[in-house]
Amino acid sequence: MGGGYNMEYLLVLVFVFLGLLLVCVPRPRKRSMLTPEQEAKQKKKLRKQKAHAAKLKASRK
């Protein structure tokens, strides 16, 4: 009696598998397309932010 549901079960399993693939496999990320000057600016800005954060942390102690 239950033999007619094989295709439906298979379809559900396929969708569950595809859903797991979507959730578990990370998407490739775009590399930031920066010129060398922009990259240097960004690094300098990041260094400034880190120094500022360290200064704040030291002043709180």
Secondary structure, DSSP 8 states (H G I E B T S, - for coil): -GGGGHHHHHHHHHHHHHHHHHHHS----------HHHHHHHHHHHHHHHHHHHHHHHHH-
